[in-house]
Amino acid sequence: MTQISDALITNDAIVLGILMSILALIFYTSNLTGNFWKRFYQFVPTVLLCYFIPALLNTFNIISGS
């Protein structure tokens, strides 16, 4: 039995591209030497953002989790 998703983006290739772009952006900003990013990543761990942002996209039905 297949379930119809209400997500905005359901194409697997596009979802993979979005997730890879988000991860690349997170890791890029975590290596920047600016004052804002240093202070931001002192309080918010990088790995937390890697899990939290895609989870939010799935929760708000922007991407399909299946």
mmCIF file as Biopython writes it, N, C-alpha, C and O atoms, coordinates in Angstrom:
data_model
#
loop_
_atom_site.group_PDB
_atom_site.id
_atom_site.type_symbol
_atom_site.label_atom_id
_atom_site.label_alt_id
_atom_site.label_comp_id
_atom_site.label_asym_id
_atom_site.label_entity_id
_atom_site.label_seq_id
_atom_site.pdbx_PDB_ins_code
_atom_site.Cartn_x
_atom_site.Cartn_y
_atom_site.Cartn_z
_atom_site.occupancy
_atom_site.B_iso_or_equiv
_atom_site.auth_seq_id
_atom_site.auth_asym_id
_atom_site.pdbx_PDB_model_num
ATOM 1   N N  . MET A ? 1  ? 0.846  -1.175 0.000  1.0 0.0 1  A 1 
ATOM 2   C CA . MET A ? 1  ? 0.000  0.000  0.000  1.0 0.0 1  A 1 
ATOM 3   C C  . MET A ? 1  ? 0.890  1.236  0.000  1.0 0.0 1  A 1 
ATOM 4   O O  . MET A ? 1  ? 1.712  1.407  0.900  1.0 0.0 1  A 1 
ATOM 5   N N  . THR A ? 2  ? 0.737  2.081  -0.978 1.0 0.0 2  A 1 
ATOM 6   C CA . THR A ? 2  ? 1.535  3.290  -1.056 1.0 0.0 2  A 1 
ATOM 7   C C  . THR A ? 2  ? 0.774  4.453  -0.435 1.0 0.0 2  A 1 
ATOM 8   O O  . THR A ? 2  ? -0.451 4.549  -0.502 1.0 0.0 2  A 1 
ATOM 9   N N  . GLN A ? 3  ? 1.551  5.310  0.159  1.0 0.0 3  A 1 
ATOM 10  C CA . GLN A ? 3  ? 0.962  6.469  0.823  1.0 0.0 3  A 1 
ATOM 11  C C  . GLN A ? 3  ? 1.294  7.705  -0.005 1.0 0.0 3  A 1 
ATOM 12  O O  . GLN A ? 3  ? 2.446  7.909  -0.388 1.0 0.0 3  A 1 
ATOM 13  N N  . ILE A ? 4  ? 0.305  8.513  -0.275 1.0 0.0 4  A 1 
ATOM 14  C CA . ILE A ? 4  ? 0.512  9.740  -1.025 1.0 0.0 4  A 1 
ATOM 15  C C  . ILE A ? 4  ? 1.025  10.810 -0.068 1.0 0.0 4  A 1 
ATOM 16  O O  . ILE A ? 4  ? 0.430  11.073 0.977  1.0 0.0 4  A 1 
ATOM 17  N N  . SER A ? 5  ? 2.132  11.412 -0.450 1.0 0.0 5  A 1 
ATOM 18  C CA . SER A ? 5  ? 2.765  12.411 0.400  1.0 0.0 5  A 1 
ATOM 19  C C  . SER A ? 5  ? 2.205  13.801 0.081  1.0 0.0 5  A 1 
ATOM 20  O O  . SER A ? 5  ? 1.924  14.120 -1.074 1.0 0.0 5  A 1 
ATOM 21  N N  . ASP A ? 6  ? 2.054  14.601 1.100  1.0 0.0 6  A 1 
ATOM 22  C CA . ASP A ? 6  ? 1.607  15.981 0.922  1.0 0.0 6  A 1 
ATOM 23  C C  . ASP A ? 6  ? 2.784  16.944 0.867  1.0 0.0 6  A 1 
ATOM 24  O O  . ASP A ? 6  ? 2.597  18.160 0.885  1.0 0.0 6  A 1 
ATOM 25  N N  . ALA A ? 7  ? 3.990  16.406 0.802  1.0 0.0 7  A 1 
ATOM 26  C CA . ALA A ? 7  ? 5.184  17.240 0.819  1.0 0.0 7  A 1 
ATOM 27  C C  . ALA A ? 7  ? 5.287  18.072 -0.452 1.0 0.0 7  A 1 
ATOM 28  O O  . ALA A ? 7  ? 4.787  17.686 -1.508 1.0 0.0 7  A 1 
ATOM 29  N N  . LEU A ? 8  ? 5.932  19.199 -0.333 1.0 0.0 8  A 1 
ATOM 30  C CA . LEU A ? 8  ? 6.121  20.104 -1.457 1.0 0.0 8  A 1 
ATOM 31  C C  . LEU A ? 8  ? 7.082  19.508 -2.488 1.0 0.0 8  A 1 
ATOM 32  O O  . LEU A ? 8  ? 6.851  19.612 -3.693 1.0 0.0 8  A 1 
ATOM 33  N N  . ILE A ? 9  ? 8.159  18.884 -2.008 1.0 0.0 9  A 1 
ATOM 34  C CA . ILE A ? 9  ? 9.171  18.303 -2.898 1.0 0.0 9  A 1 
ATOM 35  C C  . ILE A ? 9  ? 9.251  16.811 -2.620 1.0 0.0 9  A 1 
ATOM 36  O O  . ILE A ? 9  ? 9.585  16.403 -1.508 1.0 0.0 9  A 1 
ATOM 37  N N  . THR A ? 10 ? 8.950  16.000 -3.615 1.0 0.0 10 A 1 
ATOM 38  C CA . THR A ? 10 ? 8.949  14.551 -3.426 1.0 0.0 10 A 1 
ATOM 39  C C  . THR A ? 10 ? 9.964  13.836 -4.309 1.0 0.0 10 A 1 
ATOM 40  O O  . THR A ? 10 ? 10.207 12.647 -4.103 1.0 0.0 10 A 1 
ATOM 41  N N  . ASN A ? 11 ? 10.563 14.509 -5.276 1.0 0.0 11 A 1 
ATOM 42  C CA . ASN A ? 11 ? 11.559 13.899 -6.147 1.0 0.0 11 A 1 
ATOM 43  C C  . ASN A ? 11 ? 12.826 13.618 -5.338 1.0 0.0 11 A 1 
ATOM 44  O O  . ASN A ? 11 ? 13.379 14.522 -4.712 1.0 0.0 11 A 1 
ATOM 45  N N  . ASP A ? 12 ? 13.283 12.363 -5.353 1.0 0.0 12 A 1 
ATOM 46  C CA . ASP A ? 12 ? 14.423 11.961 -4.531 1.0 0.0 12 A 1 
ATOM 47  C C  . ASP A ? 12 ? 15.707 12.700 -4.893 1.0 0.0 12 A 1 
ATOM 48  O O  . ASP A ? 12 ? 16.486 13.047 -4.005 1.0 0.0 12 A 1 
ATOM 49  N N  . ALA A ? 13 ? 15.937 12.941 -6.157 1.0 0.0 13 A 1 
ATOM 50  C CA . ALA A ? 13 ? 17.160 13.619 -6.578 1.0 0.0 13 A 1 
ATOM 51  C C  . ALA A ? 13 ? 17.180 15.071 -6.089 1.0 0.0 13 A 1 
ATOM 52  O O  . ALA A ? 13 ? 18.224 15.576 -5.675 1.0 0.0 13 A 1 
ATOM 53  N N  . ILE A ? 14 ? 16.055 15.720 -6.137 1.0 0.0 14 A 1 
ATOM 54  C CA . ILE A ? 14 ? 15.984 17.109 -5.679 1.0 0.0 14 A 1 
ATOM 55  C C  . ILE A ? 14 ? 16.121 17.183 -4.165 1.0 0.0 14 A 1 
ATOM 56  O O  . ILE A ? 14 ? 16.780 18.080 -3.640 1.0 0.0 14 A 1 
ATOM 57  N N  . VAL A ? 15 ? 15.503 16.244 -3.468 1.0 0.0 15 A 1 
ATOM 58  C CA . VAL A ? 15 ? 15.628 16.205 -2.006 1.0 0.0 15 A 1 
ATOM 59  C C  . VAL A ? 15 ? 17.077 15.975 -1.609 1.0 0.0 15 A 1 
ATOM 60  O O  . VAL A ? 15 ? 17.576 16.624 -0.689 1.0 0.0 15 A 1 
ATOM 61  N N  . LEU A ? 16 ? 17.766 15.052 -2.295 1.0 0.0 16 A 1 
ATOM 62  C CA . LEU A ? 16 ? 19.177 14.801 -2.013 1.0 0.0 16 A 1 
ATOM 63  C C  . LEU A ? 16 ? 20.009 16.050 -2.254 1.0 0.0 16 A 1 
ATOM 64  O O  . LEU A ? 16 ? 20.890 16.369 -1.457 1.0 0.0 16 A 1 
ATOM 65  N N  . GLY A ? 17 ? 19.742 16.756 -3.336 1.0 0.0 17 A 1 
ATOM 66  C CA . GLY A ? 17 ? 20.466 17.988 -3.622 1.0 0.0 17 A 1 
ATOM 67  C C  . GLY A ? 17 ? 20.246 19.060 -2.569 1.0 0.0 17 A 1 
ATOM 68  O O  . GLY A ? 17 ? 21.181 19.763 -2.187 1.0 0.0 17 A 1 
ATOM 69  N N  . ILE A ? 18 ? 19.028 19.184 -2.107 1.0 0.0 18 A 1 
ATOM 70  C CA . ILE A ? 18 ? 18.726 20.168 -1.058 1.0 0.0 18 A 1 
ATOM 71  C C  . ILE A ? 18 ? 19.443 19.809 0.237  1.0 0.0 18 A 1 
ATOM 72  O O  . ILE A ? 18 ? 20.038 20.671 0.883  1.0 0.0 18 A 1 
ATOM 73  N N  . LEU A ? 19 ? 19.385 18.537 0.612  1.0 0.0 19 A 1 
ATOM 74  C CA . LEU A ? 19 ? 20.046 18.106 1.848  1.0 0.0 19 A 1 
ATOM 75  C C  . LEU A ? 19 ? 21.554 18.277 1.768  1.0 0.0 19 A 1 
ATOM 76  O O  . LEU A ? 19 ? 22.178 18.713 2.735  1.0 0.0 19 A 1 
ATOM 77  N N  . MET A ? 20 ? 22.148 17.939 0.630  1.0 0.0 20 A 1 
ATOM 78  C CA . MET A ? 20 ? 23.598 18.114 0.469  1.0 0.0 20 A 1 
ATOM 79  C C  . MET A ? 20 ? 23.984 19.595 0.492  1.0 0.0 20 A 1 
ATOM 80  O O  . MET A ? 20 ? 25.025 19.956 1.039  1.0 0.0 20 A 1 
ATOM 81  N N  . SER A ? 21 ? 23.158 20.440 -0.093 1.0 0.0 21 A 1 
ATOM 82  C CA . SER A ? 21 ? 23.436 21.880 -0.069 1.0 0.0 21 A 1 
ATOM 83  C C  . SER A ? 21 ? 23.365 22.429 1.349  1.0 0.0 21 A 1 
ATOM 84  O O  . SER A ? 21 ? 24.193 23.251 1.743  1.0 0.0 21 A 1 
ATOM 85  N N  . ILE A ? 22 ? 22.383 21.979 2.109  1.0 0.0 22 A 1 
ATOM 86  C CA . ILE A ? 22 ? 22.255 22.430 3.497  1.0 0.0 22 A 1 
ATOM 87  C C  . ILE A ? 22 ? 23.454 21.989 4.315  1.0 0.0 22 A 1 
ATOM 88  O O  . ILE A ? 22 ? 24.011 22.776 5.081  1.0 0.0 22 A 1 
ATOM 89  N N  . LEU A ? 23 ? 23.855 20.730 4.156  1.0 0.0 23 A 1 
ATOM 90  C CA . LEU A ? 23 ? 25.021 20.235 4.889  1.0 0.0 23 A 1 
ATOM 91  C C  . LEU A ? 23 ? 26.288 20.976 4.489  1.0 0.0 23 A 1 
ATOM 92  O O  . LEU A ? 23 ? 27.112 21.298 5.345  1.0 0.0 23 A 1 
ATOM 93  N N  . ALA A ? 24 ? 26.453 21.250 3.195  1.0 0.0 24 A 1 
ATOM 94  C CA . ALA A ? 24 ? 27.626 21.995 2.739  1.0 0.0 24 A 1 
ATOM 95  C C  . ALA A ? 24 ? 27.648 23.399 3.336  1.0 0.0 24 A 1 
ATOM 96  O O  . ALA A ? 24 ? 28.702 23.885 3.746  1.0 0.0 24 A 1 
ATOM 97  N N  . LEU A ? 25 ? 26.495 24.046 3.386  1.0 0.0 25 A 1 
ATOM 98  C CA . LEU A ? 25 ? 26.410 25.388 3.970  1.0 0.0 25 A 1 
ATOM 99  C C  . LEU A ? 25 ? 26.735 25.379 5.460  1.0 0.0 25 A 1 
ATOM 100 O O  . LEU A ? 25 ? 27.427 26.269 5.955  1.0 0.0 25 A 1 
ATOM 101 N N  . ILE A ? 26 ? 26.237 24.376 6.170  1.0 0.0 26 A 1 
ATOM 102 C CA . ILE A ? 26 ? 26.504 24.274 7.607  1.0 0.0 26 A 1 
ATOM 103 C C  . ILE A ? 26 ? 27.992 24.088 7.865  1.0 0.0 26 A 1 
ATOM 104 O O  . ILE A ? 26 ? 28.571 24.780 8.702  1.0 0.0 26 A 1 
ATOM 105 N N  . PHE A ? 27 ? 28.613 23.155 7.147  1.0 0.0 27 A 1 
ATOM 106 C CA . PHE A ? 27 ? 30.036 22.906 7.363  1.0 0.0 27 A 1 
ATOM 107 C C  . PHE A ? 27 ? 30.904 24.054 6.866  1.0 0.0 27 A 1 
ATOM 108 O O  . PHE A ? 27 ? 31.969 24.308 7.428  1.0 0.0 27 A 1 
ATOM 109 N N  . TYR A ? 28 ? 30.471 24.745 5.832  1.0 0.0 28 A 1 
ATOM 110 C CA . TYR A ? 28 ? 31.207 25.913 5.362  1.0 0.0 28 A 1 
ATOM 111 C C  . TYR A ? 28 ? 31.190 27.020 6.415  1.0 0.0 28 A 1 
ATOM 112 O O  . TYR A ? 28 ? 32.234 27.589 6.735  1.0 0.0 28 A 1 
ATOM 113 N N  . THR A ? 29 ? 30.025 27.325 6.946  1.0 0.0 29 A 1 
ATOM 114 C CA . THR A ? 29 ? 29.943 28.395 7.940  1.0 0.0 29 A 1 
ATOM 115 C C  . THR A ? 29 ? 30.611 28.006 9.258  1.0 0.0 29 A 1 
ATOM 116 O O  . THR A ? 29 ? 31.065 28.879 9.998  1.0 0.0 29 A 1 
ATOM 117 N N  . SER A ? 30 ? 30.678 26.716 9.560  1.0 0.0 30 A 1 
ATOM 118 C CA . SER A ? 30 ? 31.338 26.313 10.810 1.0 0.0 30 A 1 
ATOM 119 C C  . SER A ? 30 ? 32.845 26.511 10.732 1.0 0.0 30 A 1 
ATOM 120 O O  . SER A ? 30 ? 33.507 26.584 11.768 1.0 0.0 30 A 1 
ATOM 121 N N  . ASN A ? 31 ? 33.403 26.599 9.526  1.0 0.0 31 A 1 
ATOM 122 C CA . ASN A ? 31 ? 34.846 26.804 9.373  1.0 0.0 31 A 1 
ATOM 123 C C  . ASN A ? 31 ? 35.220 28.257 9.120  1.0 0.0 31 A 1 
ATOM 124 O O  . ASN A ? 31 ? 36.402 28.562 8.968  1.0 0.0 31 A 1 
ATOM 125 N N  . LEU A ? 32 ? 34.251 29.157 9.072  1.0 0.0 32 A 1 
ATOM 126 C CA . LEU A ? 32 ? 34.555 30.569 8.884  1.0 0.0 32 A 1 
ATOM 127 C C  . LEU A ? 32 ? 35.142 31.158 10.153 1.0 0.0 32 A 1 
ATOM 128 O O  . LEU A ? 32 ? 34.866 30.683 11.254 1.0 0.0 32 A 1 
ATOM 129 N N  . THR A ? 33 ? 35.947 32.190 9.995  1.0 0.0 33 A 1 
ATOM 130 C CA . THR A ? 33 ? 36.624 32.781 11.155 1.0 0.0 33 A 1 
ATOM 131 C C  . THR A ? 33 ? 35.982 34.079 11.632 1.0 0.0 33 A 1 
ATOM 132 O O  . THR A ? 33 ? 36.537 34.764 12.491 1.0 0.0 33 A 1 
ATOM 133 N N  . GLY A ? 34 ? 34.830 34.419 11.090 1.0 0.0 34 A 1 
ATOM 134 C CA . GLY A ? 34 ? 34.156 35.650 11.510 1.0 0.0 34 A 1 
ATOM 135 C C  . GLY A ? 34 ? 33.659 35.556 12.946 1.0 0.0 34 A 1 
ATOM 136 O O  . GLY A ? 34 ? 33.400 34.465 13.455 1.0 0.0 34 A 1 
ATOM 137 N N  . ASN A ? 35 ? 33.530 36.700 13.587 1.0 0.0 35 A 1 
ATOM 138 C CA . ASN A ? 35 ? 33.121 36.730 14.995 1.0 0.0 35 A 1 
ATOM 139 C C  . ASN A ? 35 ? 31.739 36.149 15.221 1.0 0.0 35 A 1 
ATOM 140 O O  . ASN A ? 35 ? 31.516 35.444 16.204 1.0 0.0 35 A 1 
ATOM 141 N N  . PHE A ? 36 ? 30.799 36.439 14.315 1.0 0.0 36 A 1 
ATOM 142 C CA . PHE A ? 36 ? 29.442 35.932 14.484 1.0 0.0 36 A 1 
ATOM 143 C C  . PHE A ? 36 ? 29.413 34.414 14.444 1.0 0.0 36 A 1 
ATOM 144 O O  . PHE A ? 36 ? 28.795 33.777 15.297 1.0 0.0 36 A 1 
ATOM 145 N N  . TRP A ? 37 ? 30.085 33.830 13.447 1.0 0.0 37 A 1 
ATOM 146 C CA . TRP A ? 37 ? 30.032 32.378 13.279 1.0 0.0 37 A 1 
ATOM 147 C C  . TRP A ? 37 ? 30.768 31.655 14.404 1.0 0.0 37 A 1 
ATOM 148 O O  . TRP A ? 37 ? 30.346 30.582 14.836 1.0 0.0 37 A 1 
ATOM 149 N N  . LYS A ? 38 ? 31.865 32.240 14.877 1.0 0.0 38 A 1 
ATOM 150 C CA . LYS A ? 38 ? 32.572 31.620 16.007 1.0 0.0 38 A 1 
ATOM 151 C C  . LYS A ? 38 ? 31.672 31.580 17.237 1.0 0.0 38 A 1 
ATOM 152 O O  . LYS A ? 38 ? 31.588 30.555 17.913 1.0 0.0 38 A 1 
ATOM 153 N N  . ARG A ? 39 ? 31.003 32.688 17.529 1.0 0.0 39 A 1 
ATOM 154 C CA . ARG A ? 39 ? 30.111 32.731 18.693 1.0 0.0 39 A 1 
ATOM 155 C C  . ARG A ? 39 ? 28.889 31.847 18.490 1.0 0.0 39 A 1 
ATOM 156 O O  . ARG A ? 39 ? 28.431 31.203 19.434 1.0 0.0 39 A 1 
ATOM 157 N N  . PHE A ? 40 ? 28.355 31.807 17.274 1.0 0.0 40 A 1 
ATOM 158 C CA . PHE A ? 40 ? 27.178 30.991 17.001 1.0 0.0 40 A 1 
ATOM 159 C C  . PHE A ? 40 ? 27.480 29.516 17.223 1.0 0.0 40 A 1 
ATOM 160 O O  . PHE A ? 40 ? 26.703 28.811 17.867 1.0 0.0 40 A 1 
ATOM 161 N N  . TYR A ? 41 ? 28.605 29.047 16.694 1.0 0.0 41 A 1 
ATOM 162 C CA . TYR A ? 41 ? 28.929 27.628 16.813 1.0 0.0 41 A 1 
ATOM 163 C C  . TYR A ? 41 ? 29.527 27.264 18.180 1.0 0.0 41 A 1 
ATOM 164 O O  . TYR A ? 41 ? 29.744 26.083 18.452 1.0 0.0 41 A 1 
ATOM 165 N N  . GLN A ? 42 ? 29.791 28.230 19.025 1.0 0.0 42 A 1 
ATOM 166 C CA . GLN A ? 42 ? 30.143 27.923 20.418 1.0 0.0 42 A 1 
ATOM 167 C C  . GLN A ? 42 ? 28.915 27.443 21.172 1.0 0.0 42 A 1 
ATOM 168 O O  . GLN A ? 42 ? 29.029 26.611 22.072 1.0 0.0 42 A 1 
ATOM 169 N N  . PHE A ? 43 ? 27.748 27.953 20.819 1.0 0.0 43 A 1 
ATOM 170 C CA . PHE A ? 43 ? 26.510 27.607 21.509 1.0 0.0 43 A 1 
ATOM 171 C C  . PHE A ? 43 ? 25.699 26.528 20.792 1.0 0.0 43 A 1 
ATOM 172 O O  . PHE A ? 43 ? 25.014 25.737 21.441 1.0 0.0 43 A 1 
ATOM 173 N N  . VAL A ? 44 ? 25.771 26.489 19.480 1.0 0.0 44 A 1 
ATOM 174 C CA . VAL A ? 44 ? 24.997 25.532 18.688 1.0 0.0 44 A 1 
ATOM 175 C C  . VAL A ? 44 ? 25.980 24.576 18.005 1.0 0.0 44 A 1 
ATOM 176 O O  . VAL A ? 44 ? 26.741 25.000 17.134 1.0 0.0 44 A 1 
ATOM 177 N N  . PRO A ? 45 ? 25.976 23.311 18.380 1.0 0.0 45 A 1 
ATOM 178 C CA . PRO A ? 45 ? 26.898 22.371 17.740 1.0 0.0 45 A 1 
ATOM 179 C C  . PRO A ? 45 ? 26.554 22.140 16.266 1.0 0.0 45 A 1 
ATOM 180 O O  . PRO A ? 45 ? 25.390 22.177 15.868 1.0 0.0 45 A 1 
ATOM 181 N N  . THR A ? 46 ? 27.573 21.908 15.489 1.0 0.0 46 A 1 
ATOM 182 C CA . THR A ? 46 ? 27.408 21.688 14.052 1.0 0.0 46 A 1 
ATOM 183 C C  . THR A ? 46 ? 26.549 20.461 13.765 1.0 0.0 46 A 1 
ATOM 184 O O  . THR A ? 46 ? 25.671 20.500 12.903 1.0 0.0 46 A 1 
ATOM 185 N N  . VAL A ? 47 ? 26.797 19.389 14.477 1.0 0.0 47 A 1 
ATOM 186 C CA . VAL A ? 47 ? 26.060 18.142 14.232 1.0 0.0 47 A 1 
ATOM 187 C C  . VAL A ? 47 ? 24.578 18.322 14.567 1.0 0.0 47 A 1 
ATOM 188 O O  . VAL A ? 47 ? 23.726 17.718 13.915 1.0 0.0 47 A 1 
ATOM 189 N N  . LEU A ? 48 ? 24.263 19.126 15.553 1.0 0.0 48 A 1 
ATOM 190 C CA . LEU A ? 48 ? 22.868 19.390 15.886 1.0 0.0 48 A 1 
ATOM 191 C C  . LEU A ? 48 ? 22.145 20.028 14.708 1.0 0.0 48 A 1 
ATOM 192 O O  . LEU A ? 48 ? 21.021 19.643 14.386 1.0 0.0 48 A 1 
ATOM 193 N N  . LEU A ? 49 ? 22.778 20.993 14.068 1.0 0.0 49 A 1 
ATOM 194 C CA . LEU A ? 49 ? 22.163 21.638 12.903 1.0 0.0 49 A 1 
ATOM 195 C C  . LEU A ? 49 ? 22.013 20.668 11.740 1.0 0.0 49 A 1 
ATOM 196 O O  . LEU A ? 49 ? 21.048 20.748 10.980 1.0 0.0 49 A 1 
ATOM 197 N N  . CYS A ? 50 ? 22.979 19.742 11.599 1.0 0.0 50 A 1 
ATOM 198 C CA . CYS A ? 50 ? 22.912 18.760 10.510 1.0 0.0 50 A 1 
ATOM 199 C C  . CYS A ? 50 ? 21.694 17.847 10.650 1.0 0.0 50 A 1 
ATOM 200 O O  . CYS A ? 50 ? 21.164 17.368 9.648  1.0 0.0 50 A 1 
ATOM 201 N N  . TYR A ? 51 ? 21.254 17.606 11.860 1.0 0.0 51 A 1 
ATOM 202 C CA . TYR A ? 51 ? 20.059 16.785 12.079 1.0 0.0 51 A 1 
ATOM 203 C C  . TYR A ? 51 ? 18.791 17.636 12.180 1.0 0.0 51 A 1 
ATOM 204 O O  . TYR A ? 51 ? 17.727 17.223 11.719 1.0 0.0 51 A 1 
ATOM 205 N N  . PHE A ? 52 ? 18.903 18.808 12.776 1.0 0.0 52 A 1 
ATOM 206 C CA . PHE A ? 52 ? 17.732 19.616 13.108 1.0 0.0 52 A 1 
ATOM 207 C C  . PHE A ? 52 ? 17.108 20.277 11.881 1.0 0.0 52 A 1 
ATOM 208 O O  . PHE A ? 52 ? 15.885 20.267 11.741 1.0 0.0 52 A 1 
ATOM 209 N N  . ILE A ? 53 ? 17.904 20.842 11.002 1.0 0.0 53 A 1 
ATOM 210 C CA . ILE A ? 53 ? 17.362 21.552 9.840  1.0 0.0 53 A 1 
ATOM 211 C C  . ILE A ? 53 ? 16.636 20.607 8.878  1.0 0.0 53 A 1 
ATOM 212 O O  . ILE A ? 53 ? 15.524 20.926 8.458  1.0 0.0 53 A 1 
ATOM 213 N N  . PRO A ? 54 ? 17.220 19.450 8.508  1.0 0.0 54 A 1 
ATOM 214 C CA . PRO A ? 54 ? 16.436 18.526 7.673  1.0 0.0 54 A 1 
ATOM 215 C C  . PRO A ? 54 ? 15.184 17.993 8.377  1.0 0.0 54 A 1 
ATOM 216 O O  . PRO A ? 54 ? 14.172 17.734 7.725  1.0 0.0 54 A 1 
ATOM 217 N N  . ALA A ? 55 ? 15.246 17.829 9.697  1.0 0.0 55 A 1 
ATOM 218 C CA . ALA A ? 55 ? 14.058 17.388 10.434 1.0 0.0 55 A 1 
ATOM 219 C C  . ALA A ? 55 ? 12.960 18.443 10.365 1.0 0.0 55 A 1 
ATOM 220 O O  . ALA A ? 55 ? 11.781 18.105 10.253 1.0 0.0 55 A 1 
ATOM 221 N N  . LEU A ? 56 ? 13.337 19.709 10.430 1.0 0.0 56 A 1 
ATOM 222 C CA . LEU A ? 56 ? 12.347 20.781 10.295 1.0 0.0 56 A 1 
ATOM 223 C C  . LEU A ? 56 ? 11.727 20.793 8.896  1.0 0.0 56 A 1 
ATOM 224 O O  . LEU A ? 56 ? 10.523 21.006 8.751  1.0 0.0 56 A 1 
ATOM 225 N N  . LEU A ? 57 ? 12.540 20.566 7.880  1.0 0.0 57 A 1 
ATOM 226 C CA . LEU A ? 57 ? 12.013 20.516 6.519  1.0 0.0 57 A 1 
ATOM 227 C C  . LEU A ? 57 ? 11.011 19.379 6.354  1.0 0.0 57 A 1 
ATOM 228 O O  . LEU A ? 57 ? 10.009 19.521 5.653  1.0 0.0 57 A 1 
ATOM 229 N N  . ASN A ? 58 ? 11.286 18.262 6.997  1.0 0.0 58 A 1 
ATOM 230 C CA . ASN A ? 58 ? 10.363 17.143 6.929  1.0 0.0 58 A 1 
ATOM 231 C C  . ASN A ? 58 ? 9.109  17.410 7.750  1.0 0.0 58 A 1 
ATOM 232 O O  . ASN A ? 58 ? 8.008  17.061 7.325  1.0 0.0 58 A 1 
ATOM 233 N N  . THR A ? 59 ? 9.256  18.016 8.905  1.0 0.0 59 A 1 
ATOM 234 C CA . THR A ? 59 ? 8.120  18.313 9.771  1.0 0.0 59 A 1 
ATOM 235 C C  . THR A ? 59 ? 7.142  19.269 9.123  1.0 0.0 59 A 1 
ATOM 236 O O  . THR A ? 59 ? 5.930  19.099 9.258  1.0 0.0 59 A 1 
ATOM 237 N N  . PHE A ? 60 ? 7.645  20.269 8.424  1.0 0.0 60 A 1 
ATOM 238 C CA . PHE A ? 60 ? 6.788  21.259 7.784  1.0 0.0 60 A 1 
ATOM 239 C C  . PHE A ? 60 ? 6.404  20.868 6.366  1.0 0.0 60 A 1 
ATOM 240 O O  . PHE A ? 60 ? 5.936  21.711 5.600  1.0 0.0 60 A 1 
ATOM 241 N N  . ASN A ? 61 ? 6.597  19.588 5.998  1.0 0.0 61 A 1 
ATOM 242 C CA . ASN A ? 61 ? 6.210  19.024 4.706  1.0 0.0 61 A 1 
ATOM 243 C C  . ASN A ? 61 ? 6.799  19.760 3.519  1.0 0.0 61 A 1 
ATOM 244 O O  . ASN A ? 61 ? 6.146  19.904 2.485  1.0 0.0 61 A 1 
ATOM 245 N N  . ILE A ? 62 ? 8.030  20.227 3.663  1.0 0.0 62 A 1 
ATOM 246 C CA . ILE A ? 62 ? 8.721  20.831 2.532  1.0 0.0 62 A 1 
ATOM 247 C C  . ILE A ? 62 ? 9.378  19.745 1.705  1.0 0.0 62 A 1 
ATOM 248 O O  . ILE A ? 62 ? 9.327  19.777 0.476  1.0 0.0 62 A 1 
ATOM 249 N N  . ILE A ? 63 ? 10.005 18.771 2.383  1.0 0.0 63 A 1 
ATOM 250 C CA . ILE A ? 63 ? 10.571 17.629 1.687  1.0 0.0 63 A 1 
ATOM 251 C C  . ILE A ? 63 ? 9.882  16.366 2.177  1.0 0.0 63 A 1 
ATOM 252 O O  . ILE A ? 63 ? 9.322  16.325 3.273  1.0 0.0 63 A 1 
ATOM 253 N N  . SER A ? 64 ? 9.935  15.344 1.345  1.0 0.0 64 A 1 
ATOM 254 C CA . SER A ? 64 ? 9.307  14.073 1.707  1.0 0.0 64 A 1 
ATOM 255 C C  . SER A ? 64 ? 10.311 13.208 2.460  1.0 0.0 64 A 1 
ATOM 256 O O  . SER A ? 64 ? 11.431 13.003 1.993  1.0 0.0 64 A 1 
ATOM 257 N N  . GLY A ? 65 ? 9.920  12.712 3.599  1.0 0.0 65 A 1 
ATOM 258 C CA . GLY A ? 65 ? 10.779 11.842 4.394  1.0 0.0 65 A 1 
ATOM 259 C C  . GLY A ? 65 ? 10.810 10.422 3.891  1.0 0.0 65 A 1 
ATOM 260 O O  . GLY A ? 65 ? 11.665 9.632  4.293  1.0 0.0 65 A 1 
ATOM 261 N N  . SER A ? 66 ? 9.891  10.093 3.023  1.0 0.0 66 A 1 
ATOM 262 C CA . SER A ? 66 ? 9.873  8.722  2.503  1.0 0.0 66 A 1 
ATOM 263 C C  . SER A ? 66 ? 10.512 8.708  1.152  1.0 0.0 66 A 1 
ATOM 264 O O  . SER A ? 66 ? 10.606 7.653  0.524  1.0 0.0 66 A 1 
#
